Amino acid sequence: MEQKKKPLYDALVQHQKKDPISFHVPGHKFGRVYPDGTAFESVLHIDATEVSGLDDLHAPEGVIKEAQDIASHYFGSLESFFLVNGSTVGNLAMVLATCHPGDQLIVQRNCHKSVLNGLELAGAEPIFVAPEWEEETNRYSVMTKEAIKQALDAYPDAKGVLLTYPDYFGRTYALREVAECVHDYGIPLLVDEAHGIHFHMGAPFPEPALQAGADVVVQSAHKMAPAMTMASFLHVGSDRVNTRRLKHYLQMLQSSSPSYPLMASLDLARHYMAGMTEEDVRVLIRFVMEVRDVFRSSPHWNVPPLTEWDDPLKLILEKEGSGFALAEALESVGLFPELATSGQVLLTFGLGESFEVEDLKRRLMDVDRQLKKQSKRATIKVDQPRLPVVQSLALSFSDMIETPVKWCRWQDAEGEVAAEAVLPYPPGIAVVLKGERISRSQIDYIQALIKQGASFQNEQIEQGIMVFKGEWK
Ligand SMILES: Cc1ncc(COP(=O)(O)O)c(C=O)c1O
């Protein structure tokens, strides 16, 4: 299929060239309602709706269908869908399409919160599997075939397995082996590949999930490819999943007025990726290596080496106990990281050179000066809680609906069942799951994160947590 085409993007630009008089929504009328213009004028010019020639996301038969088909061909799926509410909506639809109320789904413990929300909406029973702890990365990053098999043997009625690949830091694992194992049990493998869309460009990137055998894959095109924020894909890789149910949930969960700039940015991002030659990728990787060298020359942090399992577009700075303080120092010179944890700062590259290396070097000299001043600041060490390999919740989602909740101070929380997930954000991965029994090590970890300055999406997190009342202790 012609990868040079970008039918939806071109139709939108063509529509604008007609100098249309809008007698339809949206109410900004291509931005003309603002007599003095606005900062987002250029976006409003192409913020159209389902008029003739621009198709309809929920019943595509024109340019949107063509753009989705070209994307499907590029990514190697049976069918691909444009998403306008991020991988979030893809994860929700994927879980809802796989699970009826009460069904079991095997899920990676450190999944994104959208997966947990999908499970709760579906009324499914999650069986959590923890990836292996890696001393080398100080993270739970490697999902093994053995751990998945252990869960599949213990829960033979599970309707599927849902994994995150790669993790936020770009670390992958032997997904192909895991996919074969899951398929041996006759169930689908669902993959949240929010951070891995560019793996489709081939070496030196790790193998993409679809190619490794995943049955449904969700990707945020806005994270690592040049699409607009929220623009994402859902790909179907086999007939082990019910595409009719997937479509049903996508049209139920997504707006009936999906944004044309978002959708067209998916068309454009796919076109950009398909247009990148091997030489373009080599030039990009050379740039990345040059930047890595600049960061490696600083004594203030450690840059772990890349392995064959790592995405080269992620750069990690390690500084034990001071990740948040380091991120602050970088931000003070206008270098904004993707995220900080207690001991790491994550920087991500795009699919092109977007700054001058000399400018970066100048700014890092200022960071150096600041960190020398900061060096006496105490570091706070945090041990990550150790997770069981296979674990279910203490309370089912349907019991949670019926059970009253109460506020609980941290000193009394050990052994209680959490009525809310504890979510440092980013990355939006739960330290405590809703419905999980709270352990001492989780409490210690959360309190250390608070002291270090981590951001949470929970109210009053400094003092305590909402727990379920009753006999669950
Ligand atoms: C692993 C993972 N999955 C899903 C999401 C949600 O993606 P989106 O922001 O595209 O909705 C995120 C967001 O950070 C994520 O890290």
The ligand as a Gaussian input file, in Angstrom:
#p B3LYP/6-31G(d) Opt

LIG

0 1
 C        2.545000       2.358000      29.843000
 C        1.499000       3.386000      29.569000
 N        0.313000       2.989000      29.075000
 C       -0.671000       3.870000      28.799000
 C       -0.494000       5.213000      29.028000
 C       -1.608000       6.165000      28.698000
 O       -1.302000       6.752000      27.479000
 P       -2.018000       8.063000      26.951000
 O       -1.363000       9.201000      27.647000
 O       -1.708000       8.016000      25.477000
 O       -3.457000       7.951000      27.233000
 C        0.722000       5.678000      29.545000
 C        0.915000       7.110000      29.803000
 O        1.889000       7.566000      30.305000
 C        1.745000       4.742000      29.839000
 O        2.916000       5.116000      30.354000

